[in-house]
Amino acid sequence: MSFINLKDKVVQVKIVYYGPGRCGKTTNLEYINRKFRSQIQSEMVSLKTHGDRTLFFDFLPFDMGKIKGYDIKIQLYTVPGQVKYNATRKLVLKGVDGVVFVADAMEKQREKNIRSLNQLHENLQAYKESIFKLPLVIQYNKVDLKEHGVPILPTAVLRKDLNSRLKVPDFEASAITGYNVAATLKKIISSTVVSMQKKLL
Amino acid sequence: MNYGIVSQEQLEQIDTILSSKLIKLGVDCVIIIDMAGNIITAKDNGESKYDVYSFAALAAGNFATVDAMAKLVGEAEFSLLFHKGQESNIHFSKIDDELLLISMFGKDISLGFLRLNVVEAIEQIRKVWEGSKD
């Protein structure tokens, strides 16, 4: 549930980066945090283990400027990707307005992507949301690994695996170099804001 | 998707309650958030400079975690949560299923006195909030 404050004219929008473990959700947020520093007033909050794995979530608030006089505050969250943390993933999804599904393009991760997407579907159902209705963007991350000789899945295969039924906007990306990170973010923000406007009008 | 919209009038009423019941008492900062981590309103004594947006996200996570723990031990909920520090303390109290009231206060206020005032403030806020659902 996004929250609209009519007194201060502020709209808070919650966008969650979801995906299997080590697919690059936190790396996406870290890149955004560096690249758009001027629009971010506070520090990125990361709740992680000693081994730098996300334990609960990362949180990055992001000012997008004004639409029709309303300040749009985008709140970016990631979920912990490790299989055992599904209870926590569910908690972070509460009140979500838009989701970026980050898939790992590495060949060996193929099945994990599919499993994670299925679990997203189930977790959203628990909040009476539908993966087919909620604003969603899919990102095929780590395409840069191809240059380093790591076998990665062709985008056509990833698309067939993950996006053949959903048919949502998708991007090849490399969170570590920043390739298409901003494009993914822009797309999910615009889809989410458009969907909110539709609901409100 | 549901959207929480509160009228300007209701927010002003809530702000007045927070000021008269808690800020006047000496509480540094009071925030009302929803369980998704959005800020409904925030009031402070003019001196404290907390990053309330990050705070709201963490507080919602914290409360959700404690809620899940309550269910594990067979409790419906732990409706009260309190963190004590050397100089400052944080008190969490549930307003209803969706809303949480968070007070940050120093060592000059006793917890008991704060709790009494929080209970009164919550009763009044509930009335204003109920009005928004009609």
Interface residues (C-beta under 8 A of the other chain):
Chain A: M1 S2 F3 I4 N5 L6 K7 Q12 K14 Q41 S42 E43 V45 L47 F56 F57 F59 P61 K73 Q75 Y77 A87 L91 V92 K94 G95 V96 D97 E129 L134 S195 M196 K199 L200
Chain B: M1 N2 Y3 G4 I5 V6 S7 Q8 L11 E12 D34 M35 A36 G37 N38 I39 I40 T41 D51 Y53 S54 A57 L58 A60 G61 A64 T65 A68
